[in-house]
Amino acid sequence: PRVLLAALLVLATPAATLLLGIFLQRELVEAPAGPGEGWQLFLGALAQGLLQHHLYGAFLCPLLAIGLYPCWLLLWNVLCWN
């Protein structure tokens, strides 16, 4: 079960959930995205988040960078090094 948990944790990374969310959204609007288009949409979403942070003071980008990602790294550490 340790390998299964590790695979699930990798799929639950913030970047992977954003990428899977983009592909799911494109599938639901019946305009499936190929891998290249999905990657461009992913990079656009990241750039939009950074732009909104700098222009409008949105807190999502710092929240993800300071809060969510370190928590994910701690979970990975607990899973793999115990």
Rosetta silent file (secondary structure, phi, psi, omega in degrees, C-alpha in Angstrom):
SEQUENCE: PRVLLAALLVLATPAATLLLGIFLQRELVEAPAGPGEGWQLFLGALAQGLLQHHLYGAFLCPLLAIGLYPCWLLLWNVLCWN
SCORE:     score description
SCORE:     0.000 S_00000001
   1 L     0.000  -19.147 -178.059    0.000    0.000    0.000 S_00000001
   2 H   -65.670  -38.995  178.938    2.987    2.338    0.454 S_00000001
   3 H   -69.029  -38.987  177.314    3.596    2.535   -3.315 S_00000001
   4 H   -63.306  -43.025  177.610   -0.102    3.163   -3.941 S_00000001
   5 H   -63.769  -38.701  178.262   -0.120    5.970   -1.374 S_00000001
   6 H   -65.022  -41.616  177.914    2.962    7.494   -2.966 S_00000001
   7 H   -64.527  -40.667  178.221    1.318    7.413   -6.398 S_00000001
   8 H   -65.828  -36.625  179.473   -1.833    9.020   -5.011 S_00000001
   9 H   -69.102  -36.600  176.370    0.208   11.721   -3.311 S_00000001
  10 H   -65.718  -39.112  177.818    2.039   12.528   -6.547 S_00000001
  11 H   -70.793  -18.546 -178.931   -1.320   12.828   -8.318 S_00000001
  12 L   -96.114   12.622  176.854   -2.537   15.130   -5.546 S_00000001
  13 L   -65.120  153.407  179.030    0.216   17.709   -6.009 S_00000001
  14 H   -57.401  -41.115 -179.824   -1.047   21.236   -6.564 S_00000001
  15 H   -67.546  -41.592 -179.533    0.343   21.314  -10.101 S_00000001
  16 H   -67.399  -38.093  178.470   -1.102   17.922  -11.025 S_00000001
  17 H   -68.280  -36.329  175.909   -4.557   18.815   -9.712 S_00000001
  18 H   -65.158  -44.827  179.829   -4.504   22.075  -11.698 S_00000001
  19 H   -64.233  -44.608  177.594   -3.445   20.246  -14.859 S_00000001
  20 H   -65.528  -35.535  176.880   -6.057   17.521  -14.380 S_00000001
  21 H   -64.704  -38.601  177.572   -8.667   20.195  -13.652 S_00000001
  22 H   -64.848  -45.697  178.973   -7.834   21.958  -16.921 S_00000001
  23 H   -64.554  -38.985  178.645   -8.172   18.728  -18.894 S_00000001
  24 H   -66.359  -41.460  178.594  -11.437   17.879  -17.107 S_00000001
  25 H   -63.005  -42.597  179.151  -12.865   21.345  -17.773 S_00000001
  26 H   -66.162  -34.764  178.109  -11.971   21.091  -21.457 S_00000001
  27 H   -68.791  -37.417 -178.570  -13.564   17.641  -21.624 S_00000001
  28 H   -71.528  -28.354  176.933  -16.784   18.905  -20.007 S_00000001
  29 L   -88.818   10.960  175.780  -17.180   21.747  -22.508 S_00000001
  30 L    59.980   35.841  173.348  -16.797   19.134  -25.271 S_00000001
  31 L  -134.602   71.325 -174.748  -13.603   20.634  -26.659 S_00000001
  32 L   -56.186  141.271 -179.232  -10.936   18.142  -25.527 S_00000001
  33 L   -99.422  139.935  172.775   -7.438   19.552  -25.285 S_00000001
  34 L   -78.090  173.924 -178.553   -4.368   17.771  -26.560 S_00000001
  35 H   -59.858  -40.289 -179.593   -1.243   17.545  -24.410 S_00000001
  36 H   -67.360  -43.209  178.982    0.346   20.646  -25.968 S_00000001
  37 H   -67.612  -38.599  177.225   -2.771   22.762  -25.624 S_00000001
  38 H   -62.922  -39.651  178.760   -3.305   21.542  -22.063 S_00000001
  39 H   -65.256  -41.011  178.200    0.260   22.505  -21.169 S_00000001
  40 H   -64.910  -39.535  176.872   -0.249   25.990  -22.635 S_00000001
  41 H   -65.324  -37.654  177.530   -3.489   26.400  -20.661 S_00000001
  42 H   -62.744  -47.911  178.882   -1.655   25.258  -17.511 S_00000001
  43 H   -65.292  -35.834  176.771    1.116   27.827  -17.995 S_00000001
  44 H   -64.745  -38.890  178.156   -1.491   30.485  -18.758 S_00000001
  45 H   -65.578  -40.813  176.789   -3.318   29.704  -15.512 S_00000001
  46 H   -64.257  -43.563  179.926   -0.069   30.041  -13.539 S_00000001
  47 H   -65.635  -38.645  178.645    0.780   33.312  -15.268 S_00000001
  48 H   -63.607  -39.899  177.570   -2.745   34.640  -14.653 S_00000001
  49 H   -63.423  -43.152  177.823   -2.422   33.858  -10.935 S_00000001
  50 H   -66.359  -39.586  179.120    0.904   35.692  -10.691 S_00000001
  51 H   -64.477  -44.271  179.063   -0.457   38.642  -12.665 S_00000001
  52 H   -64.639  -34.583  177.091   -3.514   38.940  -10.433 S_00000001
  53 H   -64.341  -46.108 -177.067   -1.283   38.804   -7.369 S_00000001
  54 H   -73.484  -36.796 -177.266    0.934   41.617   -8.584 S_00000001
  55 H   -82.474  -43.031 -170.871   -1.818   43.821  -10.029 S_00000001
  56 H  -112.177   -5.611 -178.958   -4.676   43.329   -7.590 S_00000001
  57 L    75.339   27.805  178.776   -3.045   41.923   -4.480 S_00000001
  58 L   -65.212  142.916 -174.598   -4.834   38.568   -4.759 S_00000001
  59 L   -96.067    1.156 -175.672   -3.767   36.146   -2.028 S_00000001
  60 H   -66.758  -44.886 -178.026   -4.152   32.854   -3.898 S_00000001
  61 H   -63.006  -48.381  177.045   -0.601   32.689   -5.289 S_00000001
  62 H   -65.746  -34.255  178.023    1.146   33.356   -1.931 S_00000001
  63 H   -61.659  -44.072  178.689   -1.299   31.015   -0.197 S_00000001
  64 H   -67.660  -42.787 -176.107   -0.398   28.203   -2.561 S_00000001
  65 H   -71.965  -37.655 -175.170    3.331   28.933   -2.449 S_00000001
  66 H   -95.629  -28.281 -174.666    3.603   29.445    1.309 S_00000001
  67 H  -105.377  -58.687 -170.879    0.805   27.233    2.605 S_00000001
  68 H   -72.183  -48.263 -176.130   -0.339   24.431    0.338 S_00000001
  69 H   -64.100  -43.807  175.744    2.897   23.347   -1.304 S_00000001
  70 H   -62.949  -35.122  176.125    4.949   23.045    1.924 S_00000001
  71 H   -63.618  -40.050  177.301    2.132   21.010    3.496 S_00000001
  72 H   -63.405  -41.048  178.557    2.235   18.685    0.499 S_00000001
  73 H   -64.222  -38.080  177.149    6.013   18.337    0.884 S_00000001
  74 H   -65.055  -40.443  176.599    5.611   17.494    4.585 S_00000001
  75 H   -62.564  -40.313  177.943    3.063   14.804    3.737 S_00000001
  76 H   -62.887  -41.105  179.197    5.477   13.381    1.170 S_00000001
  77 H   -63.472  -45.235  179.955    8.239   13.374    3.799 S_00000001
  78 H   -63.858  -40.766 -177.573    6.065   11.566    6.343 S_00000001
  79 H   -67.105  -43.865 -170.738    4.954    8.993    3.783 S_00000001
  80 H   -91.739  -22.245 -172.345    8.392    8.136    2.384 S_00000001
  81 H  -109.973    5.947  175.196   10.777    8.493    5.305 S_00000001
  82 L   -80.645    0.000    0.000    9.004    6.728    8.144 S_00000001
